[in-house]
Amino acid sequence: MKQIAFTLFFILSVNLFSQDTAYARKIIRKLCSKEFAGRGYVNDGVNKAANFLSKEMKTIGVTKFGKSYSQSYNLRVNTFPGAMSVVLNGKTLTPGMHYLIYPSAKTVKAGFMLVKKDSLTYTAIDGKVEAPLQVKLKKKLTYTVESDLDNNTIIELLKDSFPQELKTIDVIFENKLVRDFKCQNLCGYIKGTQQPDSFIVYTAHYDHLGMMGKETYFPGANDNASGVSVLLNLAKYYKTHPAKYSIAFVFFSGEEAGLLGSKYFTNNPLFPLSKIKFLTNLDLLGTGDDGIMVVNATVFKEQFNKLNEINTEKNYVKQIKQRGKAANSDHYWFTELGIPSFFIYTMGGISAYHDVYDIEKTLPLTKYTEICQLLIEFNSKL
């Protein structure tokens, strides 16, 4: 009888998530659209994305903690909302494709001669004086978010895009340091059937890198529209298949700015953190060709063994690799409080990361369905 019940569960899960990869595509495409401006801080992209996600949660039927899904807080962030132009040796370059302005830079509107310092670095010269500007050659352009300013401006240039010796540079860009940008986490739950005061928690960050100038934005399909779509799909699943424990879904902002949203949440929880049975943080869920990585696997060995046993039996993913404790995503603050938690991300497939090429069209979702099934089965055994 037990085997029959599991077989039915497996068939229902496969059918559900085979259908809902289409829903995942829809969510990822929407979150990566120019409407949300890279889910950052120019044009209020991150809060526009939050409003969209709140509507999705309401449509699914996720219950609010209190009167709203939203938990507001402020953060400090440097932005580039205005003009953006770099002309190198008389050639106009494209931001994101050819170069990046380092995110802690201040406004620069000037032209300089360039002098080679070493094989990867050029220094700007203003007349006969060295200027606080450098051009650094990179094999890959990788963007980030900064909250503080630096007097020295660094322009990262994709090495392969400009093979000639660098002679002159003309730069125009404007920074705007926002000291109290209003952000929000989103949180809701689906009530458990037997122990509703205890929680299984799924988390994912929905923010990304935003814009650099008025046109260039960083879509963030794998990082982390993919993880957000998994949370919404899991919410749909648990709404029609309630679990023994309540299932909480937390969408963090401020992850790219230094895990700020999750830090705020753990300091200001919307439900007792002591009631968390287990937390799974999801990021970079769009591939899976080479399996998944589990951070905290060596910390919470019993739970990792259980996860691995399920995968060994069902062969959901190629392999489950393990890492120890790491402060590389939103699980970290929960781990610091002793809350059992994993951070799971996929391996293999596309290499786009923190750049303009992390787009929905090339995101394969290789093991999307299987990972959803693995998560459901794992948490059902806790």
NUDOKE-678038 format. One record per residue (C-alpha): residue number from 0; y, z, x. Coordinates in steps of 0.2 Angstrom, whole numbers. Last residue first. Example, Ala and Ser with C-alpha at 12.3 -4.5 7.8 and 13.67 -1.06 7.14 Angstrom:
2
{r 1 {-5 36 68}}
{r 0 {-22 39 62}}
# end
This chain:
382
{r 381 {79 39 59}}
{r 380 {66 26 54}}
{r 379 {77 17 42}}
{r 378 {90 15 56}}
{r 377 {78 5 66}}
{r 376 {73 -6 52}}
{r 375 {90 -10 47}}
{r 374 {96 -13 65}}
{r 373 {81 -24 69}}
{r 372 {84 -35 53}}
{r 371 {102 -37 57}}
{r 370 {97 -42 75}}
{r 369 {84 -55 68}}
{r 368 {97 -63 57}}
{r 367 {110 -65 71}}
{r 366 {98 -71 84}}
{r 365 {106 -87 89}}
{r 364 {123 -85 81}}
{r 363 {128 -101 90}}
{r 362 {147 -98 93}}
{r 361 {153 -115 97}}
{r 360 {163 -119 81}}
{r 359 {169 -101 79}}
{r 358 {179 -100 95}}
{r 357 {179 -90 111}}
{r 356 {188 -105 121}}
{r 355 {205 -97 122}}
{r 354 {200 -84 134}}
{r 353 {193 -66 133}}
{r 352 {175 -72 135}}
{r 351 {168 -89 133}}
{r 350 {151 -89 142}}
{r 349 {140 -96 128}}
{r 348 {122 -92 127}}
{r 347 {114 -77 135}}
{r 346 {115 -58 131}}
{r 345 {119 -49 114}}
{r 344 {128 -33 112}}
{r 343 {123 -15 107}}
{r 342 {132 1 110}}
{r 341 {121 16 105}}
{r 340 {125 33 98}}
{r 339 {119 51 96}}
{r 338 {135 61 94}}
{r 337 {138 73 110}}
{r 336 {156 73 108}}
{r 335 {158 62 123}}
{r 334 {146 50 115}}
{r 333 {158 48 100}}
{r 332 {172 44 112}}
{r 331 {162 31 120}}
{r 330 {155 22 105}}
{r 329 {171 12 104}}
{r 328 {168 1 120}}
{r 327 {166 0 139}}
{r 326 {166 19 143}}
{r 325 {148 18 149}}
{r 324 {132 29 148}}
{r 323 {116 21 154}}
{r 322 {110 4 152}}
{r 321 {95 -4 144}}
{r 320 {88 -21 141}}
{r 319 {80 -26 125}}
{r 318 {70 -42 127}}
{r 317 {67 -59 118}}
{r 316 {73 -53 101}}
{r 315 {65 -50 84}}
{r 314 {47 -49 92}}
{r 313 {40 -38 77}}
{r 312 {29 -26 86}}
{r 311 {39 -26 103}}
{r 310 {55 -25 93}}
{r 309 {50 -10 83}}
{r 308 {44 -1 99}}
{r 307 {60 -5 108}}
{r 306 {71 3 94}}
{r 305 {59 18 94}}
{r 304 {60 20 113}}
{r 303 {79 19 112}}
{r 302 {79 33 99}}
{r 301 {69 44 110}}
{r 300 {79 39 126}}
{r 299 {96 44 120}}
{r 298 {105 45 137}}
{r 297 {95 31 145}}
{r 296 {98 19 131}}
{r 295 {117 24 131}}
{r 294 {122 5 132}}
{r 293 {109 -6 124}}
{r 292 {108 -24 129}}
{r 291 {101 -38 118}}
{r 290 {90 -53 121}}
{r 289 {92 -68 132}}
{r 288 {96 -81 119}}
{r 287 {106 -67 109}}
{r 286 {122 -76 104}}
{r 285 {136 -70 92}}
{r 284 {134 -51 92}}
{r 283 {148 -48 105}}
{r 282 {151 -31 99}}
{r 281 {142 -18 88}}
{r 280 {143 1 89}}
{r 279 {128 10 82}}
{r 278 {130 28 77}}
{r 277 {116 41 73}}
{r 276 {113 56 62}}
{r 275 {132 59 59}}
{r 274 {136 75 49}}
{r 273 {143 83 64}}
{r 272 {157 70 64}}
{r 271 {163 78 47}}
{r 270 {171 64 37}}
{r 269 {188 55 39}}
{r 268 {189 60 57}}
{r 267 {206 63 66}}
{r 266 {202 66 85}}
{r 265 {187 55 83}}
{r 264 {197 42 74}}
{r 263 {211 42 86}}
{r 262 {199 39 101}}
{r 261 {191 25 91}}
{r 260 {208 17 88}}
{r 259 {214 18 106}}
{r 258 {198 11 114}}
{r 257 {210 4 128}}
{r 256 {221 -9 121}}
{r 255 {206 -21 118}}
{r 254 {199 -7 106}}
{r 253 {215 -5 97}}
{r 252 {208 -8 80}}
{r 251 {192 -1 74}}
{r 250 {181 -6 59}}
{r 249 {171 9 53}}
{r 248 {156 7 41}}
{r 247 {147 22 34}}
{r 246 {129 22 27}}
{r 245 {125 37 17}}
{r 244 {107 44 21}}
{r 243 {91 39 11}}
{r 242 {97 21 11}}
{r 241 {104 10 -3}}
{r 240 {97 -7 -5}}
{r 239 {109 -17 -15}}
{r 238 {125 -10 -7}}
{r 237 {115 -8 9}}
{r 236 {113 -27 11}}
{r 235 {131 -31 7}}
{r 234 {137 -17 19}}
{r 233 {125 -24 32}}
{r 232 {133 -41 30}}
{r 231 {151 -34 32}}
{r 230 {145 -24 47}}
{r 229 {137 -40 55}}
{r 228 {153 -50 51}}
{r 227 {163 -37 61}}
{r 226 {151 -39 76}}
{r 225 {154 -58 76}}
{r 224 {173 -57 74}}
{r 223 {172 -47 90}}
{r 222 {173 -54 103}}
{r 221 {161 -68 99}}
{r 220 {174 -77 89}}
{r 219 {189 -69 98}}
{r 218 {202 -83 93}}
{r 217 {214 -80 108}}
{r 216 {231 -88 103}}
{r 215 {243 -100 111}}
{r 214 {257 -107 100}}
{r 213 {272 -95 100}}
{r 212 {269 -87 117}}
{r 211 {254 -78 122}}
{r 210 {245 -72 106}}
{r 209 {233 -59 100}}
{r 208 {220 -51 112}}
{r 207 {207 -45 99}}
{r 206 {206 -32 85}}
{r 205 {191 -31 73}}
{r 204 {182 -17 83}}
{r 203 {164 -13 77}}
{r 202 {156 2 70}}
{r 201 {140 6 60}}
{r 200 {137 24 55}}
{r 199 {121 33 48}}
{r 198 {128 48 39}}
{r 197 {123 64 31}}
{r 196 {131 71 15}}
{r 195 {122 58 4}}
{r 194 {105 65 9}}
{r 193 {93 58 -4}}
{r 192 {100 42 -11}}
{r 191 {114 38 1}}
{r 190 {132 33 -4}}
{r 189 {139 17 3}}
{r 188 {153 21 15}}
{r 187 {171 16 20}}
{r 186 {182 15 35}}
{r 185 {196 4 41}}
{r 184 {206 8 57}}
{r 183 {225 5 57}}
{r 182 {239 0 68}}
{r 181 {258 3 68}}
{r 180 {266 -3 84}}
{r 179 {276 12 91}}
{r 178 {282 7 109}}
{r 177 {283 -12 107}}
{r 176 {287 -20 124}}
{r 175 {293 -37 121}}
{r 174 {291 -50 134}}
{r 173 {300 -67 136}}
{r 172 {294 -82 146}}
{r 171 {302 -96 156}}
{r 170 {295 -101 173}}
{r 169 {299 -115 185}}
{r 168 {287 -116 200}}
{r 167 {288 -126 216}}
{r 166 {277 -130 231}}
{r 165 {259 -128 226}}
{r 164 {246 -138 237}}
{r 163 {236 -149 225}}
{r 162 {220 -144 216}}
{r 161 {228 -139 200}}
{r 160 {216 -137 185}}
{r 159 {202 -131 196}}
{r 158 {210 -115 202}}
{r 157 {215 -109 185}}
{r 156 {232 -101 188}}
{r 155 {235 -83 185}}
{r 154 {254 -79 185}}
{r 153 {258 -62 191}}
{r 152 {275 -53 189}}
{r 151 {279 -38 199}}
{r 150 {290 -25 190}}
{r 149 {275 -20 180}}
{r 148 {276 -14 162}}
{r 147 {264 -3 152}}
{r 146 {254 -5 137}}
{r 145 {243 -19 143}}
{r 144 {231 -31 134}}
{r 143 {218 -43 142}}
{r 142 {216 -61 147}}
{r 141 {202 -69 157}}
{r 140 {206 -86 166}}
{r 139 {191 -92 176}}
{r 138 {190 -97 195}}
{r 137 {206 -90 198}}
{r 136 {221 -94 209}}
{r 135 {235 -81 210}}
{r 134 {253 -86 208}}
{r 133 {265 -72 213}}
{r 132 {282 -65 207}}
{r 131 {293 -51 213}}
{r 130 {304 -63 223}}
{r 129 {304 -65 242}}
{r 128 {321 -68 248}}
{r 127 {327 -84 257}}
{r 126 {333 -93 241}}
{r 125 {322 -85 228}}
{r 124 {304 -86 236}}
{r 123 {289 -85 225}}
{r 122 {272 -79 234}}
{r 121 {256 -89 233}}
{r 120 {239 -82 233}}
{r 119 {221 -88 233}}
{r 118 {219 -95 251}}
{r 117 {232 -83 258}}
{r 116 {251 -81 257}}
{r 115 {256 -99 253}}
{r 114 {274 -100 250}}
{r 113 {281 -106 233}}
{r 112 {299 -111 229}}
{r 111 {307 -103 214}}
{r 110 {314 -107 196}}
{r 109 {320 -94 184}}
{r 108 {318 -86 167}}
{r 107 {306 -71 168}}
{r 106 {304 -57 155}}
{r 105 {293 -43 161}}
{r 104 {274 -44 165}}
{r 103 {261 -31 160}}
{r 102 {250 -45 152}}
{r 101 {248 -56 167}}
{r 100 {255 -73 162}}
{r 99 {240 -84 160}}
{r 98 {237 -102 167}}
{r 97 {229 -119 164}}
{r 96 {221 -118 147}}
{r 95 {228 -102 141}}
{r 94 {245 -108 143}}
{r 93 {247 -127 145}}
{r 92 {255 -133 161}}
{r 91 {271 -144 163}}
{r 90 {270 -153 180}}
{r 89 {286 -153 191}}
{r 88 {277 -145 205}}
{r 87 {272 -132 193}}
{r 86 {281 -130 176}}
{r 85 {277 -114 167}}
{r 84 {284 -112 149}}
{r 83 {282 -99 135}}
{r 82 {296 -95 123}}
{r 81 {294 -80 112}}
{r 80 {281 -67 106}}
{r 79 {275 -61 123}}
{r 78 {269 -43 120}}
{r 77 {267 -27 128}}
{r 76 {259 -13 118}}
{r 75 {261 5 113}}
{r 74 {251 12 99}}
{r 73 {253 20 82}}
{r 72 {241 27 69}}
{r 71 {235 22 52}}
{r 70 {218 26 43}}
{r 69 {215 12 30}}
{r 68 {200 11 18}}
{r 67 {212 20 5}}
{r 66 {212 33 -8}}
{r 65 {200 46 -1}}
{r 64 {185 40 10}}
{r 63 {183 23 1}}
{r 62 {167 17 -7}}
{r 61 {161 -1 -2}}
{r 60 {159 -12 -17}}
{r 59 {157 -29 -8}}
{r 58 {173 -35 -16}}
{r 57 {182 -19 -10}}
{r 56 {175 -21 8}}
{r 55 {181 -39 8}}
{r 54 {198 -35 2}}
{r 53 {200 -22 16}}
{r 52 {194 -35 28}}
{r 51 {208 -46 23}}
{r 50 {221 -33 24}}
{r 49 {215 -28 42}}
{r 48 {216 -46 48}}
{r 47 {234 -46 42}}
{r 46 {236 -30 52}}
{r 45 {229 -37 68}}
{r 44 {240 -53 66}}
{r 43 {257 -44 65}}
{r 42 {266 -60 70}}
{r 41 {262 -54 88}}
{r 40 {252 -39 89}}
{r 39 {234 -45 90}}
{r 38 {221 -52 78}}
{r 37 {222 -68 88}}
{r 36 {236 -75 77}}
{r 35 {228 -70 60}}
{r 34 {233 -86 51}}
{r 33 {228 -96 67}}
{r 32 {210 -94 61}}
{r 31 {198 -84 71}}
{r 30 {196 -70 57}}
{r 29 {193 -84 44}}
{r 28 {180 -93 54}}
{r 27 {171 -77 58}}
{r 26 {170 -72 40}}
{r 25 {164 -89 34}}
{r 24 {152 -91 47}}
{r 23 {145 -73 43}}
{r 22 {144 -78 25}}
{r 21 {133 -94 30}}
{r 20 {123 -82 40}}
{r 19 {121 -73 24}}
{r 18 {107 -84 16}}
{r 17 {95 -82 31}}
{r 16 {101 -64 30}}
{r 15 {95 -61 13}}
{r 14 {79 -71 14}}
{r 13 {73 -63 30}}
{r 12 {77 -45 23}}
{r 11 {68 -49 7}}
{r 10 {52 -55 16}}
{r 9 {53 -40 28}}
{r 8 {54 -28 14}}
{r 7 {40 -36 4}}
{r 6 {29 -35 20}}
{r 5 {34 -17 22}}
{r 4 {29 -12 4}}
{r 3 {12 -22 6}}
{r 2 {8 -12 23}}
{r 1 {12 4 14}}
{r 0 {0 0 0}}
# end
